[in-house]
């Protein structure tokens, strides 16, 4: 008889190396809150900087979106991570992200 496959939450727990399913749910809650917050503030933020949705300058709008919204998303992850007691998890993920991005710009000899 074979063992049953672990469920979705158990796979996330293993992948993220979390201690409990409760912690997995808290991490998912942080992602949900962050995504919702960014969704609500994205358009007013872009409008403040004069970026029109579906404007003529698609490449410029995309660049400004990346420079404004994506860093804000990372900051919001840390804020919600702190609120829900998962700051350490998200701080480690942020450090990994910075190393990966930095690796793109640093030449290996």
Buried (B, 14 or more C-beta within 10 A) or exposed (E): EEEEEEEEBEEBBEEEEBEEEEBBBBBEBBEEBBBEBBEEBBEEBBEEEEBEEEEEEEEEBEEBBEEBBEEBBBEBBBBBBBEBEBBEBBBEBBEEEEEEEEEEEEEEE
